[in-house]
Amino acid sequence: MNDLPLITIGVSTYNRKDYLKLSLDSLLAQTYPNCEIIVVDDGSSDGTGEMVKECYPQIKYVYQTNAGDAAAKNHAAMLAQGEYIVFNDSDDIFLPDAVERLYNAIKDKEKNACSYGTYITIDPEGKELPTKRKVQLYPSGSITRELIGHILVNCTATMMPRQLFLANGGLGNIRQVAADYSLYLKLSLQSNFYAVQEPVFLRRRHSGNVSQINYAKQKVVLNVLEKFLAEHPEVQNRYPREVKKRLADLNNKLCREARREKLFAEAKMHAKLAYKLKPTLKNFCRLLGL
């Protein structure tokens, strides 16, 4: 074990005491032998702190006033002692060899290499649900182009050098969604990402997921990508077709969500932007329908 680097597993939680217990059990069962686990409680009021202290005295537990998931993960990284850090959300479950496989993917690679894994979707009771793969083969190496097209890298089960995470400002100040997407876009210009093709964690879908889709959250994703492209015009120049397609697709998603939420002016605006970016018959018909 002394030859293996310490890996910190940061767990952010908020009022998910029962799910958190399952998550922590999965982390303690990891086959990788040199881990530390840090739980940052983002202001829970359901007895989370008492449960962790009573059932898991070997796990470091920290309470913070509610500041959002990104702030809790950043807090864990600041407290971490590991050479590498990987995060797990308190409603998700790591498969037993998740940390080992993520580490093996980068152990012989360059200094700032990162690894990421895929997942199996489960329902609130833990029953497996259909999981749609965004691509057939998850890319390794320089993945900026692929990240423009899809959010391929999850905040859960992505391993990176802790100092790399901190040097890039962690997850920034985005309170709910897409903080990880913003970071990984930035890191993709500095580091190679190596994919673990087989699932490494169980991703739980339930009514409390912050990642559930709505208009406001989709708008944050678009804003993150537009900000990244504005800060790195060379990326847009390098991948013009991919950028236009992605921006058109995001505006179409926003149009759909806006219509669902009866935000008709916003829906028409996004339909116009989508058609301007990608003047296809399908996008023209969508615009005429508004």
GIBEL-V786029 format. One record per pair of residues at least 12 apart in sequence whose C-alpha atoms are under 10 Angstrom apart, sorted by the first residue. I is the first residue (numbers start at 1). J is the second residue. Records with the same first field share a line. If there is no record, write none. Layout:
I = J ; J
//
This chain:
1 = 32 ; 33 ; 34
2 = 33 ; 34
3 = 34
4 = 32 ; 33 ; 34 ; 35 ; 83 ; 103 ; 107
5 = 33 ; 34 ; 35 ; 82 ; 83 ; 84 ; 103 ; 107
6 = 32 ; 33 ; 34 ; 35 ; 36 ; 80 ; 81 ; 82 ; 83 ; 84 ; 85
7 = 32 ; 33 ; 34 ; 35 ; 36 ; 37 ; 80 ; 81 ; 82 ; 83 ; 84 ; 85 ; 86 ; 99 ; 100 ; 103 ; 159 ; 160 ; 161 ; 162
8 = 34 ; 35 ; 36 ; 37 ; 38 ; 76 ; 77 ; 79 ; 80 ; 81 ; 82 ; 83 ; 84 ; 85 ; 86 ; 87 ; 99 ; 159 ; 162
9 = 27 ; 35 ; 36 ; 37 ; 38 ; 39 ; 73 ; 76 ; 77 ; 80 ; 82 ; 84 ; 85 ; 86 ; 87 ; 88 ; 99 ; 156 ; 157 ; 159
10 = 36 ; 37 ; 38 ; 39 ; 40 ; 60 ; 72 ; 73 ; 74 ; 75 ; 76 ; 77 ; 79 ; 80 ; 85 ; 86 ; 87 ; 88 ; 89 ; 90 ; 156
11 = 23 ; 24 ; 27 ; 37 ; 38 ; 39 ; 40 ; 41 ; 61 ; 69 ; 72 ; 73 ; 76 ; 86 ; 87 ; 88 ; 89 ; 90 ; 91 ; 92 ; 156
12 = 38 ; 39 ; 40 ; 41 ; 42 ; 62 ; 68 ; 69 ; 70 ; 71 ; 72 ; 73 ; 74 ; 75 ; 76 ; 87 ; 88 ; 89 ; 90 ; 91
13 = 39 ; 40 ; 41 ; 42 ; 43 ; 44 ; 48 ; 63 ; 68 ; 69 ; 72 ; 73 ; 88 ; 89 ; 90 ; 91
14 = 40 ; 41 ; 42 ; 43 ; 44 ; 45 ; 46 ; 48 ; 66 ; 68 ; 69 ; 72 ; 89 ; 90 ; 91
15 = 41 ; 42 ; 43 ; 44 ; 45 ; 46 ; 47 ; 48 ; 49 ; 90 ; 208
16 = 41 ; 44 ; 45 ; 46 ; 47 ; 48 ; 90 ; 91 ; 208
17 = 44 ; 45 ; 46 ; 47 ; 48 ; 49 ; 50 ; 51 ; 52 ; 90 ; 91
18 = 46 ; 48 ; 51 ; 90 ; 91
19 = 89 ; 90 ; 91 ; 92 ; 93 ; 124 ; 125 ; 204
20 = 39 ; 48 ; 51 ; 52 ; 89 ; 90 ; 91 ; 92 ; 93
21 = 48 ; 51 ; 52 ; 55 ; 56 ; 90 ; 91 ; 93
22 = 90 ; 91 ; 92 ; 93 ; 94
23 = 88 ; 89 ; 90 ; 91 ; 92 ; 93 ; 94 ; 95 ; 202
24 = 37 ; 38 ; 39 ; 52 ; 56 ; 59 ; 88 ; 90 ; 91 ; 92 ; 93 ; 94
25 = 56 ; 93 ; 94 ; 96
26 = 92 ; 93 ; 94 ; 95 ; 96 ; 97 ; 98 ; 201
27 = 88 ; 93 ; 94 ; 95 ; 96 ; 97 ; 98 ; 99
28 = 56 ; 58 ; 59 ; 94 ; 96
29 = 94 ; 95 ; 96 ; 97
30 = 94 ; 95 ; 96 ; 97 ; 98 ; 99 ; 100
31 = 95 ; 96 ; 97 ; 98 ; 99 ; 100 ; 101
32 = 96 ; 97 ; 98 ; 99 ; 100 ; 101 ; 102 ; 103
33 = 99 ; 100
34 = 82 ; 99 ; 100
35 = 81 ; 82 ; 84 ; 85 ; 99
36 = 58 ; 59 ; 60 ; 80 ; 81 ; 82 ; 85
37 = 58 ; 59 ; 60 ; 61 ; 76 ; 80 ; 82 ; 85 ; 86 ; 87 ; 88
38 = 58 ; 59 ; 60 ; 61 ; 62 ; 73 ; 75 ; 76 ; 77 ; 79 ; 80 ; 87
39 = 52 ; 59 ; 60 ; 61 ; 62 ; 63 ; 72 ; 73 ; 75 ; 76 ; 88 ; 89 ; 90
40 = 60 ; 61 ; 62 ; 63 ; 64 ; 69 ; 71 ; 72 ; 73 ; 74 ; 75 ; 76 ; 77 ; 79 ; 90
41 = 61 ; 62 ; 63 ; 64 ; 65 ; 66 ; 69 ; 72 ; 73 ; 75 ; 76 ; 90
42 = 62 ; 63 ; 64 ; 65 ; 66 ; 67 ; 68 ; 69 ; 70 ; 71 ; 72 ; 73 ; 75
43 = 62 ; 63 ; 64 ; 65 ; 66 ; 67 ; 68 ; 72
44 = 63 ; 64 ; 65 ; 66
48 = 61 ; 63
49 = 61 ; 62 ; 63
60 = 76 ; 79 ; 80
61 = 76
62 = 75 ; 76 ; 79
63 = 75
67 = 173 ; 175 ; 176
68 = 173 ; 174 ; 175 ; 176 ; 177
69 = 89 ; 171 ; 174 ; 175 ; 176 ; 177 ; 179 ; 210
70 = 155 ; 170 ; 171 ; 172 ; 173 ; 174 ; 175 ; 176 ; 177 ; 178 ; 179 ; 180
71 = 170 ; 171 ; 172 ; 173 ; 174 ; 175 ; 176 ; 179
72 = 171
73 = 86 ; 87 ; 88 ; 89 ; 155 ; 170 ; 171
74 = 165 ; 166 ; 169 ; 170 ; 171 ; 172 ; 173
75 = 170
77 = 162 ; 163 ; 165 ; 166 ; 170
78 = 162 ; 163 ; 165 ; 166 ; 170
80 = 162
81 = 162
82 = 161 ; 162 ; 163
83 = 160 ; 161 ; 162 ; 163 ; 164
84 = 103 ; 114 ; 159 ; 160 ; 161 ; 162 ; 163 ; 164 ; 165
85 = 114 ; 157 ; 158 ; 159 ; 160 ; 161 ; 162 ; 163 ; 164 ; 165
86 = 99 ; 102 ; 103 ; 114 ; 115 ; 116 ; 155 ; 156 ; 157 ; 158 ; 159 ; 160 ; 161 ; 162
87 = 154 ; 155 ; 156 ; 157 ; 158 ; 159 ; 160
88 = 154 ; 155 ; 156 ; 157 ; 158 ; 201 ; 203
89 = 155 ; 156 ; 157 ; 203 ; 204
90 = 156 ; 204
91 = 124 ; 202 ; 203 ; 204 ; 205 ; 206 ; 208 ; 209
92 = 119 ; 121 ; 122 ; 126 ; 156 ; 157 ; 201 ; 202 ; 203 ; 204 ; 205
93 = 119 ; 120 ; 122 ; 126 ; 156 ; 157 ; 200 ; 201 ; 202 ; 203 ; 204
94 = 119 ; 156 ; 157 ; 199 ; 200 ; 201 ; 202 ; 203
95 = 119 ; 120 ; 199 ; 200 ; 201 ; 202
96 = 200 ; 201
97 = 200 ; 201
98 = 117 ; 157 ; 196 ; 198 ; 199 ; 200 ; 201
99 = 117 ; 157 ; 158 ; 159 ; 200 ; 201
100 = 200
101 = 115 ; 116 ; 117 ; 195 ; 196 ; 198 ; 200
102 = 114 ; 115 ; 116 ; 117 ; 157 ; 158 ; 159 ; 160 ; 194 ; 195 ; 196 ; 200
103 = 115 ; 116 ; 158 ; 159 ; 160 ; 196
104 = 194 ; 196
105 = 117 ; 140 ; 159 ; 193 ; 194 ; 195 ; 196
106 = 159 ; 160 ; 192 ; 193 ; 194 ; 195
109 = 192 ; 194
110 = 191 ; 192
111 = 160 ; 161 ; 164 ; 191 ; 192
112 = 160 ; 161 ; 162 ; 163 ; 164 ; 165 ; 187 ; 190 ; 191 ; 192 ; 193
113 = 141 ; 159 ; 160 ; 161 ; 164 ; 187 ; 188 ; 190 ; 191 ; 192 ; 193 ; 194
114 = 140 ; 141 ; 158 ; 159 ; 160 ; 161 ; 164 ; 184 ; 187 ; 188 ; 191 ; 192 ; 193 ; 194 ; 195
115 = 140 ; 141 ; 153 ; 157 ; 158 ; 159 ; 160 ; 161 ; 192 ; 193 ; 194 ; 195 ; 196
116 = 138 ; 140 ; 152 ; 153 ; 154 ; 155 ; 156 ; 157 ; 158 ; 159 ; 160 ; 193 ; 194 ; 195 ; 196 ; 197 ; 199 ; 200
117 = 138 ; 152 ; 153 ; 154 ; 155 ; 156 ; 157 ; 158 ; 159 ; 194 ; 195 ; 196 ; 197 ; 198 ; 199 ; 200 ; 201
118 = 131 ; 133 ; 138 ; 152 ; 153 ; 154 ; 156 ; 157 ; 158 ; 195 ; 196 ; 197 ; 198 ; 199 ; 200 ; 201 ; 202 ; 203
119 = 131 ; 132 ; 133 ; 154 ; 156 ; 157 ; 197 ; 198 ; 199 ; 200 ; 201 ; 202 ; 203 ; 204
120 = 132 ; 133 ; 198 ; 199 ; 200 ; 201 ; 202 ; 203 ; 204
121 = 199 ; 201 ; 202 ; 203 ; 204 ; 205
122 = 202 ; 203 ; 204 ; 205 ; 206
123 = 202 ; 203 ; 204 ; 205 ; 206
124 = 203 ; 204 ; 205 ; 206 ; 207 ; 208
125 = 204 ; 205 ; 206
126 = 202 ; 203 ; 204 ; 205
127 = 204
128 = 202 ; 203 ; 204
129 = 203 ; 204 ; 205
131 = 203
133 = 152
134 = 149 ; 150 ; 151 ; 152
135 = 150 ; 152
136 = 197
137 = 195 ; 196 ; 197
138 = 152 ; 153 ; 194 ; 195 ; 196 ; 197 ; 198
139 = 152 ; 193 ; 194 ; 195 ; 196 ; 197
140 = 192 ; 193 ; 194 ; 195 ; 196 ; 197
141 = 188 ; 191 ; 192 ; 193 ; 194 ; 195
142 = 187 ; 188 ; 189 ; 190 ; 191 ; 192 ; 193 ; 194
143 = 184 ; 185 ; 187 ; 188 ; 189 ; 191 ; 192 ; 193 ; 194
144 = 184 ; 185 ; 186 ; 187 ; 188 ; 189 ; 190 ; 191 ; 192 ; 193 ; 235 ; 239
145 = 185 ; 188 ; 235 ; 236 ; 238 ; 239 ; 242 ; 243
146 = 185 ; 188 ; 242
147 = 181 ; 184 ; 185 ; 188 ; 225 ; 246
148 = 181 ; 185 ; 225 ; 228 ; 229 ; 235 ; 236 ; 239 ; 242 ; 243 ; 244 ; 245 ; 246 ; 247
149 = 242 ; 243 ; 244 ; 245 ; 246 ; 247 ; 249 ; 250
150 = 181 ; 246
151 = 178 ; 180 ; 181 ; 184 ; 185 ; 221
152 = 181 ; 184 ; 195
153 = 180 ; 181 ; 184 ; 185 ; 193 ; 195
154 = 178 ; 180 ; 181 ; 184
155 = 171 ; 178 ; 179 ; 180 ; 181 ; 183 ; 184
156 = 180 ; 200 ; 201 ; 202 ; 203
157 = 196 ; 199 ; 200 ; 201
158 = 184 ; 193 ; 194 ; 195 ; 196
159 = 193 ; 194
160 = 187 ; 191 ; 193
164 = 187 ; 190 ; 191
165 = 183 ; 184 ; 187
168 = 183 ; 184 ; 186 ; 187
169 = 183
170 = 182 ; 183
171 = 183 ; 184
174 = 220 ; 224
176 = 210 ; 211 ; 217 ; 220
177 = 210 ; 211 ; 212 ; 213 ; 216 ; 217 ; 218 ; 220 ; 221 ; 224
178 = 211 ; 217 ; 218 ; 220 ; 221 ; 222 ; 223 ; 224 ; 225
179 = 220 ; 221 ; 224
181 = 221 ; 224 ; 225
182 = 221 ; 223 ; 224 ; 225 ; 227 ; 228
183 = 224 ; 228
185 = 224 ; 225 ; 228 ; 229
186 = 228 ; 231 ; 232
189 = 232 ; 235
213 = 253 ; 257
214 = 253 ; 254 ; 256 ; 257 ; 258 ; 260 ; 261
215 = 253 ; 254 ; 255 ; 256 ; 257 ; 258 ; 259 ; 260 ; 261 ; 263 ; 266 ; 267
216 = 254 ; 257 ; 258
217 = 254 ; 257
218 = 250 ; 251 ; 253 ; 254 ; 257 ; 258
219 = 250 ; 251 ; 253 ; 254 ; 257
221 = 250
222 = 246 ; 247 ; 249 ; 250 ; 251 ; 254
225 = 243 ; 246 ; 247 ; 250
226 = 243 ; 247
229 = 243
241 = 277 ; 278
243 = 277
244 = 274 ; 276 ; 277 ; 278
245 = 274 ; 277 ; 278
246 = 274 ; 277 ; 278
247 = 273 ; 274 ; 277 ; 278
248 = 270 ; 271 ; 272 ; 273 ; 274 ; 275 ; 276 ; 277 ; 278 ; 279 ; 283
249 = 270 ; 274 ; 275 ; 277 ; 278 ; 283
250 = 270 ; 273 ; 274
251 = 267 ; 269 ; 270 ; 271 ; 272 ; 273 ; 274 ; 275 ; 277
252 = 267 ; 268 ; 270 ; 271 ; 272 ; 273 ; 274 ; 275 ; 283 ; 286 ; 287
253 = 267 ; 270 ; 271 ; 274
254 = 266 ; 267 ; 268 ; 269 ; 270 ; 271 ; 274
255 = 267 ; 268 ; 269 ; 270 ; 271 ; 272 ; 273 ; 274 ; 286 ; 287 ; 290
256 = 268 ; 270 ; 271 ; 286
258 = 270
259 = 290
264 = 290
265 = 290
267 = 287 ; 290
268 = 286 ; 287 ; 288 ; 289 ; 290
269 = 287 ; 290
270 = 287
271 = 283 ; 284 ; 285 ; 286 ; 287 ; 288 ; 289 ; 290
272 = 284 ; 286 ; 287 ; 288
273 = 287
274 = 286 ; 287
275 = 287
//
